[in-house]
Amino acid sequence: MRTVIVAGSAGLIGSETVKRFAKEGAHIVGIDNDMRAQFFGAEASTKKTRNNLIANVRGYDHYDIDIRDASAVAELFKTYSGKIDAIVHTASQPSHDWAARDPQTDFSDTANGTLNLLEAARTIFS
């Protein structure tokens, strides 16, 4: 069975990615900490999608991890070391207007999170 890590697993693209790999019989390790609720308020939360994935997608394991937390990302990757077949990164702050208002946080979320995922992958695949 393939193991796929999906960062941003409860978002629009991430949740569809989870469903696609699940249809192929993969074990999916989902990472999503519902930053949408922090960025845009409770009405924008991905909690409903996350709960639906947990309840209805066979082989889905959810982790409430902030990808900006390098040690948490590294620990998760170590947990699945030797089992990871693919990593799909869909985590991001989705609003261009919001990014223009707070570019530092937007950059931190996107670039530093990406760097942490890449570094964790490099470490376990080296």
Number of C-alpha atoms within 10 A of each C-alpha: 10 14 21 23 24 24 28 28 32 31 23 13 13 21 21 14 20 27 19 12 18 19 10 10 14 19 22 26 22 26 26 24 23 22 19 21 14 11 14 12 10 12 9 14 19 22 18 11 15 22 13 13 22 16 10 11 16 15 18 23 14 20 15 12 18 19 26 18 13 17 12 16 23 19 12 16 20 16 12 15 15 11 14 20 14 13 16 16 19 21 26 20 18 13 12 11 9 14 14 10 10 11 13 10 14 19 14 16 18 17 14 17 22 19 15 19 23 15 15 21 19 10 13 15 10 5
